[in-house]
């Protein structure tokens, strides 16, 4: 068996025989031959090029390779921080305007299909968010929304209401929705007022993520925590770009299924990010599982990660990294251009290096893995974004990226692409 199968199989934590079987079936379907070998060669070339640029080589220690990548990222993070005018989330009006202007300059998302604001107010009046109402001393939901703003209120539900309340609101109130309860409007990106920090701290014991999104409302929100860790600017900005692609993706799916009789169950499934737990269909055909979230966050040994699969989340990151490359060309300073576009095309790249204990260690060259590792101060060496990107890379090299995206959309609810 060619070394290419062994190399990629090791990165993906599967057997070389599985990759050989995939290659044989996908070659017959796509008329593309030598794909696995080609991807392995691309990986080798990109690893070697990156190491040379950092003054390292294949004999370098894993720790040295990882640290060099991290130092490069810190340099990139500083350039982005400067390009945003010295991002200071404590000044929410200015920072919000800068973030929005820069992000929408790089990628302006299309208008999406979202639940009407009036309908959301009606549902909240039926399932009152008591924590929020009591905190502000408002007697009605409409007063809460009028005084605090629709986007801020629905964003705050995430960190003020209990899990039990959120579950009940999602299951029961969304169960009453109809296609008439949706409307087209623009995607919103907001930085919450600093007063929401004290609100969040009142209800949360553990540290919360300071950026998230609400697919059904078309809102991306940032909680204004201080930017005091290297990598934070990159994490925030790339997450925003990621969500600017993810929100329209799901909005298009809402529209696709809107006329179906079972629209509401499909809507709820999409919002939950359901991933089928059924076994792979066995019928001789080539089947790829659709995994619409990062299962490795919960269990890196989840059996579904060790099967042929594609991941739409990975595609949103692919687009976000392309956006960074485009942003680098928009900026006037040549040095910024070089660094901001540095990781475009490295999302699927990784390799094994000997660590200081002479044990083989996988190092991810993926930007998102490196950002998350940096922000966590190296406590966790993230790998799963690179591994998921490699699965997508394999599928797209056989079938084309556009067709892969289309097949994901068509089969995201059934959970399987049957070729």
N, C-alpha and C positions, 0 to 999 in steps of 0.2 A: 504494500500500500504506500502511496506517495506520502512524503513527509508533510505535505500541505494539510492532509487530513488529520494527521497526528497533532500538528501545531494548532489548528483552529479548534479541533475537538477538545484539546487541553484547556484552551481559553474559555470555551463554552461549557466545560465540565460534562461533556458527553463522550460517547465512544466514537472512535474513528469509523467504525462500521456503520453507525447511524448517519454520519456525514456522507459516507460513500453511498448509502442507500438513497439519501436525499438527492445527491448529485445525479445518480443514475435516473431517478424518476423525473427530476426537474429538467434534465438535459433532453429527455424524450418529449416533454411537454413544451419546452421553450425553444428547442433547437439550438440551445447555447451549450457549448462544450468547454471544459477546462475552467469553469467558474471558480471552483474552490481553490485551485492552484493559482489562479489570477488574483483572487482576494488575498491569499497568503503572501503572494509576491508584493502586492500593493502595501500590505501591512509591514513587510520587511523593509521596503524602500522608505516608507514614511518614518518608521522607527529609526533607521540609520540616518536619514536626513536630519531629523530632529535632534538626535544625539550629537551629531557633528556640529550642528549650530550651537549646542550648549557646551561644546568642548568635551564631550564624553564619547564612549564607545560601548560596544556590546559586552565588554569585560567589566564595565563599571558596576559598582554595587547598586542594588535595588534602592537603598536609602539615598544614595547620591543622585540617582536618576529622578526619584520622586522629589527630592529637595530642589533640584535644578528646575524641574517643571513648576514647582510651587513658587520659587523665587521669580520665575518668568511671569507667572500669574500675578504676583504681588505688584510687579512693575506695571503690568497691564491694568490692574485695578487702580493704581495711582493715576494713570493717564485718563481713565474713564472718569474718575473722581474729579480731575481737573477739567475735563471736557464738559462736565455737568456744572461747572462753576463752583466747585467745592460743596458737594451735596450736604445740606444740613437739614435733617428732617424735623428739627425742632421749630424751624421756620416753615410751617406746613404750606402756606400759600405760595411762597416762592419756590420751595423744593418741588411741590406738586406740579407747578406750572412748568418747571424745567424738565422734570421726569416725563411729563406728558408730551411736551414739545419735542423732546429728543426721541422718545419712543415712537410717536406717531409720524415723525419725520422719516424714520427708518421703515416703518410698516404701519400703514393706515388700514385697520380692519374694516371690512364691509359692514353695513348695517345688519343687525341680526334680529331674530325672532325671539322675543322674551315675554314673560308674563307681564300683563299690564300692571302699572303701578297701583291703579285704583283697586284692582282685584287683590293685589298683595295686601293692601290696607284692609280690605274687607276680610280676608282670611286671618290677618293678625288681630282683628277686632273679635273674631270668633275664638281664636286660640291666643289669648292675650299674653304678651311677653312681660309677665309680672316683674321680673327682675329689672328690666329697663324702665318700666313705668314707675316702679317704686323708687328707683334710684333718682330719677329726675323729678318725681312728685307730680307727674302728669296723670290725669284721670282717664284720658281717651287715647287711643292709638293715633287718631288723626292729629291730635295736638302734638304728640310725640314726633310724628313725621313732619308736620308743619314747622316745628321749632328746630328739630335736629337734622332734617333732610332725609329724603328717602334712602339714598345710597348709604349714608352713615348708619341709619337704623338697621337696614337689612344686613349690612356687613357686621354690625355689632352683635347680631343674634348669635353668631358663631362663637363668641367668647363671653357672652353674658348669660345665655340660657343653658339650662342643664341638658345633658345628653338625652334624658328621658323626654324633655319638652321638645327638643329638636326632632327626635324620632317620631313622636306623635304628630307634630306639625307636618312633617314630611309625608308620613303615611296617610294621615287622615285628610288634611286640607288639600294636598295635591291630588288625592283621589277624586276630588270633586271637579277638577279642572276640565274645561272643554276647549276646543280650538278657538272659540270666540274670546277666550281669556288671554289671548296672545296678540302682540302687536310688534311691528318693526320699529326699531329705534337704534341709536348709536351705542356702541360699546363705551362704557365710562371707566376712566382710570382716576381714582381719588387717593389722596393722602389724608387720612383721618386727622381731625383736630387733636391736639395733644391731650385734651381733657379725656379722650377715650382711653388713654393709658391708665389713668386712675380707675376708670370704670372696669377695664380688663383685669387690673390687679386685684380689684375687689372680689372678683368671681373666680379667678384662676390661681391655682397654687403652683403650677409648674410654668416654666418659660414657654411662651406661645410663639408660633411663627408670625413674623410681622408682615407677611404678604400672602394673600390668597385671592380667590375669585369665586364668583357665584354665576355659574353657567346660565341658570334659568332667568337671571335678572340682567345679565350682560354687564356685570360690574367686576372690576379688579381693584382691590383696595390694599393700601399700605398702612400699617400701624407705625407711627413715627418713633420707633426706638432709636437711640443714638447709634450712629455709624462709628464704632470704635474698635472694629476688628478688621484686619486686612482681608480682603475678599468680599466684604459686605456689599460694597457698591456694585461689584460684578454680579453677586448673587441676586440682589434686588433687581437690577436692570435686566439681566437675562431671564429671570422669572417673569418679569413684566412682558418681555417679548414672547416668551413661551405662551403665556396666557392670552396674548393678543392673537395668537394662532389657534389656541385651543378653544376659546369661546366661540369664534365663528364656525369651527369644525362641528361642535355640538349643536349650535344653532341651526346649521344646515340639516343636521339629522332630525331635529325637532320638526322642521318644515317638511322633510321627506316623509315622516310617519304621521303627519298631522291628520290626514284623512282616513287613517286606519281606525277600525272599530276599537282596537286595543291600544290606542294612542297613549293613554295615561300610564298603563303598565310599562309600555316601552319607554316613555319619558322617565319614569322612576328608575327603571333599569339603567338607563344611560347616566342619570345623575348619581346613582350608587356606584357606577363603574363595575357592574357585574362581570365576572369572568367565569365561564362555564367550568364546573368541576367534573363534568362527564369525561369518560375516557375517550381517547381518540377514536373516531369511527374507523372500523376495520373492514375494508372492502377492496383492498388492493390499490385504491387511488392515493394520490399524494394529497395529504391533508395538513394544513397549517392552522394552528390555534391562534385566535385573536385574543391578546392579553391587553386590555385597555387601561391597566395601571401597573405600577411597579410592585409586583408581588414580593420582590426581594426585600422590600422595606420591612415586611412582617416575617418572612421566612425565606432565606436565601436558598433553601433546599426544597422549596415547593416543587412538586413533580412536574407542574406545568411549565416551569422554566427550563426543564431538561428535555423538552420536546420541541419540534419545529414550531416556531411561533413568530408573529409580528406584533408590533406594539405601536399604536398611534401616538402615545405619549412621546416616544422616541422621535417620531416625525415632527412633532411640535418643537422639540429641542433642535432638530436638524435645521428647521426653518429659522429658529432664533439665532443659531450660530451663523447661518448665511446672512442674517440681518446685521450681525456684528461686523462681518466682512464688508457689507455695504456701508455701514456707518464709518468704517475706517477710511473708505474712499471719499466720504463726504467731508471729513475733517481736513482742515487745511495743513496741519503739521505732519510732515512726512513720517516722523518717528511714531506718532500716534497711529498712523495708517498701518505701519508695519506690525505693530503689536496687537491692535484690536482685531485684525483679521488672521492672527497667527494660528488659531485652532480650527479654522474652517477646514473640513475634510479629515480631521483627526478623530472624529467621534467614535469610530469603530476600532481604533488602533490601540493595541496593547501588546506587551511582551513579558517574558519571564527573565528575571535577572537574579543572580546569586546575592543573597543578603549577607550581612556581616557574620552570620552563623553558617554561611555556606549552604543555605537552604534556598531552593527556587521560590521566587516570589513574583506574582503577577503585578505589573505596574500599568495602570490605566493612563492613557494619554488623552482621554476624553475630558473636555473642558468642564462639564458639569460635575463629574466625579471629583475633579481637582478643586473646583470651587467649594463643594460641600465638605471635602476633607480639610481644606484650608480654614473654613469658617468654624469647623469643629476642632481646630487647632491640632489636627493630626491624630486625634483620639481614635478616629475610624478612617481607614483607607477605603474609600468607596470604589467599587468596581462595577456595580450592576448597570450603570448607564452605558458603559462601554460594551458590556456583554449583550445588552438588548439592541444597541446600535449595530452590533455585528450580525445578529439574527436578521434585522431589517436589511442590512447590506447584502446578505446572501440572497434573500428573496428578491430584492430589487435588481440585482445583477442578472438574475434569470428572466424576470418578468417586466422590468422597468419600474421606476419609482411611481410614475403617474398611475399605472395599472395597479400597483400595490395599494396606493392610497384609495383608489376606487373600490378595490376588492375588500379592503378593511371596512369602508363605509357600508358596503352592501351586506357584509356578514358579521358586523359587530354585535348584533343581538343574538344570532344563532351561535356565535362563538367559534365557528370553524370555516375556513376557506377550503373548499373541495375542488381540486383541479383535475 
